[in-house]
Amino acid sequence: MKWLTIALAAGLYTSCGVVGPPVAPENVGVALTIEQQKQRDASGAQEREAATAAEGADPDPAAQDQDVDLPPLRPVGTR
């Protein structure tokens, strides 16, 4: 019984406390995530600009008329 108590106490003693070194608050949280997303979006925009510049001045003519107003699927007020 004595050994069980000692083993249990030793297990609880080693399980309490800090697992690793402390983490700086600048490396954790929402602000860091937002900053990383902004950097990713900025680099993605630069890549898209470079791709369109390399593609040339001839955009796809089929994609130019993509914004067409369509009638509603269920007209209101008609029977």
Biopython code that builds the backbone (N, CA, C, O; Angstrom):
import numpy as np
from Bio.PDB.StructureBuilder import StructureBuilder

atoms = [
    (1, "MET", "N", (0.814, -1.178, 0.000)),
    (1, "MET", "CA", (0.000, 0.000, 0.000)),
    (1, "MET", "C", (0.864, 1.250, 0.000)),
    (1, "MET", "O", (0.531, 2.263, -0.615)),
    (2, "LYS", "N", (1.988, 1.147, 0.712)),
    (2, "LYS", "CA", (2.907, 2.277, 0.782)),
    (2, "LYS", "C", (3.474, 2.584, -0.602)),
    (2, "LYS", "O", (3.589, 3.752, -0.975)),
    (3, "TRP", "N", (3.835, 1.540, -1.374)),
    (3, "TRP", "CA", (4.406, 1.743, -2.705)),
    (3, "TRP", "C", (3.378, 2.319, -3.674)),
    (3, "TRP", "O", (3.718, 3.117, -4.548)),
    (4, "LEU", "N", (2.154, 1.923, -3.519)),
    (4, "LEU", "CA", (1.090, 2.458, -4.364)),
    (4, "LEU", "C", (0.896, 3.948, -4.107)),
    (4, "LEU", "O", (0.716, 4.732, -5.039)),
    (5, "THR", "N", (0.934, 4.325, -2.839)),
    (5, "THR", "CA", (0.792, 5.731, -2.482)),
    (5, "THR", "C", (1.959, 6.544, -3.024)),
    (5, "THR", "O", (1.762, 7.642, -3.544)),
    (6, "ILE", "N", (3.166, 6.017, -2.906)),
    (6, "ILE", "CA", (4.362, 6.710, -3.398)),
    (6, "ILE", "C", (4.305, 6.830, -4.920)),
    (6, "ILE", "O", (4.616, 7.889, -5.466)),
    (7, "ALA", "N", (3.913, 5.767, -5.604)),
    (7, "ALA", "CA", (3.824, 5.801, -7.068)),
    (7, "ALA", "C", (2.753, 6.786, -7.524)),
    (7, "ALA", "O", (2.947, 7.525, -8.489)),
    (8, "LEU", "N", (1.637, 6.790, -6.830)),
    (8, "LEU", "CA", (0.568, 7.720, -7.168)),
    (8, "LEU", "C", (0.996, 9.159, -6.924)),
    (8, "LEU", "O", (0.728, 10.032, -7.750)),
    (9, "ALA", "N", (1.652, 9.413, -5.812)),
    (9, "ALA", "CA", (2.132, 10.761, -5.496)),
    (9, "ALA", "C", (3.179, 11.202, -6.514)),
    (9, "ALA", "O", (3.164, 12.351, -6.956)),
    (10, "ALA", "N", (4.086, 10.304, -6.888)),
    (10, "ALA", "CA", (5.114, 10.651, -7.867)),
    (10, "ALA", "C", (4.484, 10.937, -9.230)),
    (10, "ALA", "O", (4.911, 11.853, -9.932)),
    (11, "GLY", "N", (3.486, 10.168, -9.597)),
    (11, "GLY", "CA", (2.808, 10.403, -10.871)),
    (11, "GLY", "C", (2.078, 11.726, -10.895)),
    (11, "GLY", "O", (2.133, 12.450, -11.889)),
    (12, "LEU", "N", (1.393, 12.051, -9.808)),
    (12, "LEU", "CA", (0.701, 13.335, -9.729)),
    (12, "LEU", "C", (1.679, 14.502, -9.679)),
    (12, "LEU", "O", (1.417, 15.561, -10.249)),
    (13, "TYR", "N", (2.798, 14.310, -9.004)),
    (13, "TYR", "CA", (3.795, 15.363, -8.883)),
    (13, "TYR", "C", (4.406, 15.686, -10.251)),
    (13, "TYR", "O", (4.608, 16.854, -10.582)),
    (14, "THR", "N", (4.694, 14.667, -11.031)),
    (14, "THR", "CA", (5.312, 14.902, -12.332)),
    (14, "THR", "C", (4.304, 15.398, -13.362)),
    (14, "THR", "O", (4.688, 16.035, -14.343)),
    (15, "SER", "N", (3.023, 15.114, -13.154)),
    (15, "SER", "CA", (2.030, 15.546, -14.130)),
    (15, "SER", "C", (1.601, 16.991, -13.917)),
    (15, "SER", "O", (1.011, 17.593, -14.814)),
    (16, "CYS", "N", (1.880, 17.550, -12.771)),
    (16, "CYS", "CA", (1.514, 18.943, -12.508)),
    (16, "CYS", "C", (2.636, 19.858, -12.990)),
    (16, "CYS", "O", (3.813, 19.499, -12.946)),
    (17, "GLY", "N", (2.253, 21.031, -13.444)),
    (17, "GLY", "CA", (3.259, 22.003, -13.842)),
    (17, "GLY", "C", (3.211, 22.303, -15.316)),
    (17, "GLY", "O", (2.291, 21.902, -16.030)),
    (18, "VAL", "N", (4.216, 23.014, -15.750)),
    (18, "VAL", "CA", (4.304, 23.475, -17.123)),
    (18, "VAL", "C", (4.903, 22.381, -17.988)),
    (18, "VAL", "O", (5.886, 21.746, -17.605)),
    (19, "VAL", "N", (4.311, 22.159, -19.154)),
    (19, "VAL", "CA", (4.777, 21.114, -20.044)),
    (19, "VAL", "C", (6.002, 21.574, -20.821)),
    (19, "VAL", "O", (6.939, 20.798, -21.007)),
    (20, "GLY", "N", (6.011, 22.809, -21.273)),
    (20, "GLY", "CA", (7.111, 23.306, -22.080)),
    (20, "GLY", "C", (7.449, 24.736, -21.722)),
    (20, "GLY", "O", (6.943, 25.269, -20.734)),
    (21, "PRO", "N", (8.292, 25.353, -22.508)),
    (21, "PRO", "CA", (8.662, 26.742, -22.238)),
    (21, "PRO", "C", (7.468, 27.668, -22.477)),
    (21, "PRO", "O", (6.551, 27.312, -23.217)),
    (22, "PRO", "N", (7.470, 28.835, -21.869)),
    (22, "PRO", "CA", (6.360, 29.768, -22.062)),
    (22, "PRO", "C", (6.311, 30.279, -23.498)),
    (22, "PRO", "O", (7.337, 30.380, -24.171)),
    (23, "VAL", "N", (5.105, 30.599, -23.953)),
    (23, "VAL", "CA", (4.898, 31.082, -25.311)),
    (23, "VAL", "C", (4.604, 32.574, -25.246)),
    (23, "VAL", "O", (3.763, 33.016, -24.464)),
    (24, "ALA", "N", (5.296, 33.340, -26.066)),
    (24, "ALA", "CA", (5.090, 34.788, -26.082)),
    (24, "ALA", "C", (3.699, 35.117, -26.599)),
    (24, "ALA", "O", (3.214, 34.437, -27.504)),
    (25, "PRO", "N", (3.037, 36.140, -26.053)),
    (25, "PRO", "CA", (1.687, 36.470, -26.503)),
    (25, "PRO", "C", (1.645, 36.965, -27.946)),
    (25, "PRO", "O", (0.581, 36.952, -28.565)),
    (26, "GLU", "N", (2.774, 37.400, -28.494)),
    (26, "GLU", "CA", (2.796, 37.842, -29.882)),
    (26, "GLU", "C", (2.658, 36.675, -30.853)),
    (26, "GLU", "O", (2.312, 36.871, -32.019)),
    (27, "ASN", "N", (2.929, 35.455, -30.373)),
    (27, "ASN", "CA", (2.891, 34.277, -31.233)),
    (27, "ASN", "C", (1.586, 33.500, -31.124)),
    (27, "ASN", "O", (1.458, 32.429, -31.716)),
    (28, "VAL", "N", (0.615, 34.021, -30.377)),
    (28, "VAL", "CA", (-0.630, 33.308, -30.143)),
    (28, "VAL", "C", (-1.781, 34.294, -30.273)),
    (28, "VAL", "O", (-1.650, 35.462, -29.909)),
    (29, "GLY", "N", (-2.900, 33.825, -30.789)),
    (29, "GLY", "CA", (-4.101, 34.644, -30.749)),
    (29, "GLY", "C", (-4.621, 35.036, -32.107)),
    (29, "GLY", "O", (-4.107, 34.623, -33.146)),
    (30, "VAL", "N", (-5.661, 35.849, -32.063)),
    (30, "VAL", "CA", (-6.376, 36.252, -33.267)),
    (30, "VAL", "C", (-5.572, 37.262, -34.076)),
    (30, "VAL", "O", (-5.590, 37.218, -35.306)),
    (31, "ALA", "N", (-4.868, 38.169, -33.407)),
    (31, "ALA", "CA", (-4.111, 39.199, -34.108)),
    (31, "ALA", "C", (-3.047, 38.577, -35.014)),
    (31, "ALA", "O", (-2.847, 39.029, -36.141)),
    (32, "LEU", "N", (-2.381, 37.564, -34.529)),
    (32, "LEU", "CA", (-1.363, 36.884, -35.331)),
    (32, "LEU", "C", (-1.991, 36.200, -36.538)),
    (32, "LEU", "O", (-1.438, 36.253, -37.637)),
    (33, "THR", "N", (-3.136, 35.563, -36.346)),
    (33, "THR", "CA", (-3.822, 34.885, -37.441)),
    (33, "THR", "C", (-4.260, 35.880, -38.501)),
    (33, "THR", "O", (-4.103, 35.616, -39.693)),
    (34, "ILE", "N", (-4.806, 37.018, -38.092)),
    (34, "ILE", "CA", (-5.237, 38.043, -39.047)),
    (34, "ILE", "C", (-4.047, 38.586, -39.813)),
    (34, "ILE", "O", (-4.136, 38.791, -41.024)),
    (35, "GLU", "N", (-2.941, 38.821, -39.138)),
    (35, "GLU", "CA", (-1.742, 39.334, -39.807)),
    (35, "GLU", "C", (-1.210, 38.330, -40.834)),
    (35, "GLU", "O", (-0.801, 38.718, -41.928)),
    (36, "GLN", "N", (-1.215, 37.052, -40.486)),
    (36, "GLN", "CA", (-0.758, 36.029, -41.430)),
    (36, "GLN", "C", (-1.672, 35.950, -42.641)),
    (36, "GLN", "O", (-1.192, 35.778, -43.762)),
    (37, "GLN", "N", (-2.988, 36.074, -42.440)),
    (37, "GLN", "CA", (-3.925, 36.037, -43.556)),
    (37, "GLN", "C", (-3.749, 37.238, -44.463)),
    (37, "GLN", "O", (-3.848, 37.104, -45.682)),
    (38, "LYS", "N", (-3.487, 38.417, -43.895)),
    (38, "LYS", "CA", (-3.252, 39.611, -44.708)),
    (38, "LYS", "C", (-1.996, 39.443, -45.562)),
    (38, "LYS", "O", (-1.982, 39.814, -46.736)),
    (39, "GLN", "N", (-0.952, 38.888, -44.973)),
    (39, "GLN", "CA", (0.280, 38.670, -45.735)),
    (39, "GLN", "C", (0.049, 37.666, -46.855)),
    (39, "GLN", "O", (0.561, 37.837, -47.962)),
    (40, "ARG", "N", (-0.726, 36.614, -46.570)),
    (40, "ARG", "CA", (-1.026, 35.613, -47.584)),
    (40, "ARG", "C", (-1.863, 36.213, -48.718)),
    (40, "ARG", "O", (-1.619, 35.934, -49.892)),
    (41, "ASP", "N", (-2.849, 37.038, -48.359)),
    (41, "ASP", "CA", (-3.688, 37.674, -49.372)),
    (41, "ASP", "C", (-2.882, 38.641, -50.231)),
    (41, "ASP", "O", (-3.094, 38.724, -51.441)),
    (42, "ALA", "N", (-1.957, 39.372, -49.608)),
    (42, "ALA", "CA", (-1.131, 40.318, -50.355)),
    (42, "ALA", "C", (-0.227, 39.577, -51.340)),
    (42, "ALA", "O", (-0.075, 40.006, -52.483)),
    (43, "SER", "N", (0.371, 38.470, -50.903)),
    (43, "SER", "CA", (1.237, 37.715, -51.810)),
    (43, "SER", "C", (0.415, 37.075, -52.921)),
    (43, "SER", "O", (0.881, 36.985, -54.057)),
    (44, "GLY", "N", (-0.802, 36.631, -52.612)),
    (44, "GLY", "CA", (-1.677, 36.047, -53.634)),
    (44, "GLY", "C", (-2.096, 37.083, -54.655)),
    (44, "GLY", "O", (-2.195, 36.773, -55.842)),
    (45, "ALA", "N", (-2.347, 38.314, -54.217)),
    (45, "ALA", "CA", (-2.722, 39.380, -55.146)),
    (45, "ALA", "C", (-1.554, 39.721, -56.071)),
    (45, "ALA", "O", (-1.754, 39.974, -57.259)),
    (46, "GLN", "N", (-0.348, 39.729, -55.532)),
    (46, "GLN", "CA", (0.825, 40.005, -56.359)),
    (46, "GLN", "C", (1.016, 38.908, -57.398)),
    (46, "GLN", "O", (1.374, 39.192, -58.541)),
    (47, "GLU", "N", (0.781, 37.670, -57.012)),
    (47, "GLU", "CA", (0.926, 36.565, -57.962)),
    (47, "GLU", "C", (-0.130, 36.660, -59.070)),
    (47, "GLU", "O", (0.153, 36.396, -60.239)),
    (48, "ARG", "N", (-1.345, 37.039, -58.682)),
    (48, "ARG", "CA", (-2.401, 37.192, -59.698)),
    (48, "ARG", "C", (-2.089, 38.320, -60.658)),
    (48, "ARG", "O", (-2.317, 38.195, -61.862)),
    (49, "GLU", "N", (-1.560, 39.440, -60.128)),
    (49, "GLU", "CA", (-1.192, 40.562, -60.994)),
    (49, "GLU", "C", (-0.087, 40.153, -61.960)),
    (49, "GLU", "O", (-0.118, 40.514, -63.137)),
    (50, "ALA", "N", (0.883, 39.404, -61.464)),
    (50, "ALA", "CA", (1.969, 38.952, -62.316)),
    (50, "ALA", "C", (1.445, 37.990, -63.383)),
    (50, "ALA", "O", (1.910, 38.016, -64.522)),
    (51, "ALA", "N", (0.487, 37.149, -63.022)),
    (51, "ALA", "CA", (-0.063, 36.202, -63.987)),
    (51, "ALA", "C", (-0.855, 36.923, -65.064)),
    (51, "ALA", "O", (-0.764, 36.562, -66.237)),
    (52, "THR", "N", (-1.627, 37.931, -64.695)),
    (52, "THR", "CA", (-2.396, 38.668, -65.702)),
    (52, "THR", "C", (-1.484, 39.507, -66.585)),
    (52, "THR", "O", (-1.773, 39.688, -67.768)),
    (53, "ALA", "N", (-0.393, 40.018, -66.038)),
    (53, "ALA", "CA", (0.554, 40.782, -66.846)),
    (53, "ALA", "C", (1.272, 39.861, -67.832)),
    (53, "ALA", "O", (1.526, 40.243, -68.975)),
    (54, "ALA", "N", (1.594, 38.663, -67.390)),
    (54, "ALA", "CA", (2.271, 37.714, -68.261)),
    (54, "ALA", "C", (1.317, 37.158, -69.312)),
    (54, "ALA", "O", (1.746, 36.770, -70.398)),
    (55, "GLU", "N", (0.041, 37.119, -68.998)),
    (55, "GLU", "CA", (-0.951, 36.577, -69.918)),
    (55, "GLU", "C", (-1.159, 37.502, -71.118)),
    (55, "GLU", "O", (-1.413, 37.046, -72.233)),
    (56, "GLY", "N", (-1.052, 38.777, -70.877)),
    (56, "GLY", "CA", (-1.201, 39.727, -71.976)),
    (56, "GLY", "C", (-2.471, 40.532, -71.835)),
    (56, "GLY", "O", (-3.167, 40.444, -70.823)),
    (57, "ALA", "N", (-2.771, 41.313, -72.849)),
    (57, "ALA", "CA", (-3.924, 42.208, -72.806)),
    (57, "ALA", "C", (-5.179, 41.553, -73.357)),
    (57, "ALA", "O", (-6.235, 42.186, -73.363)),
    (58, "ASP", "N", (-5.109, 40.318, -73.818)),
    (58, "ASP", "CA", (-6.270, 39.644, -74.379)),
    (58, "ASP", "C", (-6.949, 38.788, -73.315)),
    (58, "ASP", "O", (-6.601, 37.619, -73.147)),
    (59, "PRO", "N", (-7.917, 39.361, -72.593)),
    (59, "PRO", "CA", (-8.632, 38.530, -71.627)),
    (59, "PRO", "C", (-9.582, 37.589, -72.343)),
    (59, "PRO", "O", (-9.865, 37.768, -73.528)),
    (60, "ASP", "N", (-10.060, 36.619, -71.653)),
    (60, "ASP", "CA", (-10.976, 35.636, -72.215)),
    (60, "ASP", "C", (-12.282, 36.324, -72.597)),
    (60, "ASP", "O", (-12.952, 36.868, -71.719)),
    (61, "PRO", "N", (-12.673, 36.323, -73.876)),
    (61, "PRO", "CA", (-13.894, 37.029, -74.264)),
    (61, "PRO", "C", (-15.158, 36.372, -73.694)),
    (61, "PRO", "O", (-16.176, 37.047, -73.537)),
    (62, "ALA", "N", (-15.115, 35.096, -73.386)),
    (62, "ALA", "CA", (-16.296, 34.434, -72.840)),
    (62, "ALA", "C", (-16.545, 34.864, -71.391)),
    (62, "ALA", "O", (-17.684, 34.825, -70.925)),
    (63, "ALA", "N", (-15.502, 35.269, -70.681)),
    (63, "ALA", "CA", (-15.646, 35.654, -69.281)),
    (63, "ALA", "C", (-16.084, 37.106, -69.128)),
    (63, "ALA", "O", (-16.432, 37.513, -68.019)),
    (64, "GLN", "N", (-16.080, 37.900, -70.186)),
    (64, "GLN", "CA", (-16.429, 39.311, -70.074)),
    (64, "GLN", "C", (-17.912, 39.500, -69.793)),
    (64, "GLN", "O", (-18.260, 40.430, -69.064)),
    (65, "ASP", "N", (-18.784, 38.692, -70.315)),
    (65, "ASP", "CA", (-20.217, 38.863, -70.146)),
    (65, "ASP", "C", (-20.772, 37.938, -69.073)),
    (65, "ASP", "O", (-21.864, 37.389, -69.227)),
    (66, "GLN", "N", (-20.036, 37.764, -68.001)),
    (66, "GLN", "CA", (-20.480, 36.878, -66.939)),
    (66, "GLN", "C", (-21.520, 37.526, -66.036)),
    (66, "GLN", "O", (-22.308, 36.810, -65.419)),
    (67, "ASP", "N", (-21.554, 38.847, -65.934)),
    (67, "ASP", "CA", (-22.477, 39.532, -65.035)),
    (67, "ASP", "C", (-23.754, 39.886, -65.780)),
    (67, "ASP", "O", (-23.948, 41.032, -66.185)),
    (68, "VAL", "N", (-24.607, 38.916, -65.956)),
    (68, "VAL", "CA", (-25.880, 39.102, -66.641)),
    (68, "VAL", "C", (-26.986, 38.956, -65.611)),
    (68, "VAL", "O", (-27.009, 37.988, -64.851)),
    (69, "ASP", "N", (-27.918, 39.932, -65.584)),
    (69, "ASP", "CA", (-29.035, 39.849, -64.645)),
    (69, "ASP", "C", (-30.042, 38.830, -65.163)),
    (69, "ASP", "O", (-30.550, 38.941, -66.279)),
    (70, "LEU", "N", (-30.316, 37.843, -64.330)),
    (70, "LEU", "CA", (-31.256, 36.802, -64.686)),
    (70, "LEU", "C", (-32.601, 37.084, -64.023)),
    (70, "LEU", "O", (-32.647, 37.704, -62.960)),
    (71, "PRO", "N", (-33.695, 36.636, -64.640)),
    (71, "PRO", "CA", (-35.002, 36.831, -64.000)),
    (71, "PRO", "C", (-35.094, 35.955, -62.744)),
    (71, "PRO", "O", (-34.389, 34.952, -62.629)),
    (72, "PRO", "N", (-35.963, 36.337, -61.812)),
    (72, "PRO", "CA", (-36.084, 35.524, -60.597)),
    (72, "PRO", "C", (-36.650, 34.144, -60.929)),
    (72, "PRO", "O", (-37.386, 33.974, -61.901)),
    (73, "LEU", "N", (-36.295, 33.176, -60.107)),
    (73, "LEU", "CA", (-36.738, 31.819, -60.358)),
    (73, "LEU", "C", (-38.238, 31.663, -60.114)),
    (73, "LEU", "O", (-38.902, 30.908, -60.825)),
    (74, "ARG", "N", (-38.760, 32.345, -59.149)),
    (74, "ARG", "CA", (-40.190, 32.298, -58.834)),
    (74, "ARG", "C", (-40.740, 33.710, -58.863)),
    (74, "ARG", "O", (-40.594, 34.438, -57.881)),
    (75, "PRO", "N", (-41.357, 34.116, -59.936)),
    (75, "PRO", "CA", (-41.907, 35.482, -60.013)),
    (75, "PRO", "C", (-42.948, 35.705, -58.923)),
    (75, "PRO", "O", (-43.736, 34.811, -58.613)),
    (76, "VAL", "N", (-42.946, 36.876, -58.356)),
    (76, "VAL", "CA", (-43.859, 37.223, -57.268)),
    (76, "VAL", "C", (-45.084, 37.914, -57.850)),
    (76, "VAL", "O", (-44.939, 38.801, -58.691)),
    (77, "GLY", "N", (-46.263, 37.540, -57.434)),
    (77, "GLY", "CA", (-47.481, 38.225, -57.827)),
    (77, "GLY", "C", (-48.124, 37.690, -59.099)),
    (77, "GLY", "O", (-49.108, 38.271, -59.557)),
    (78, "THR", "N", (-47.627, 36.635, -59.677)),
    (78, "THR", "CA", (-48.227, 36.062, -60.866)),
    (78, "THR", "C", (-48.777, 34.691, -60.544)),
    (78, "THR", "O", (-48.292, 34.016, -59.636)),
    (79, "ARG", "N", (-49.792, 34.277, -61.287)),
    (79, "ARG", "CA", (-50.402, 32.965, -61.064)),
    (79, "ARG", "C", (-50.334, 32.129, -62.285)),
    (79, "ARG", "O", (-50.800, 30.990, -62.281)),
]
sb = StructureBuilder()
sb.init_structure("model")
sb.init_model(0)
sb.init_chain("A")
sb.init_seg("    ")
for serial, (resi, resn, name, xyz) in enumerate(atoms, 1):
    if name == "N":
        sb.init_residue(resn, " ", resi, " ")
    sb.init_atom(name, np.array(xyz, "f"), 0.0, 1.0, " ", f" {name:<3s}", serial, name[0])
structure = sb.get_structure()
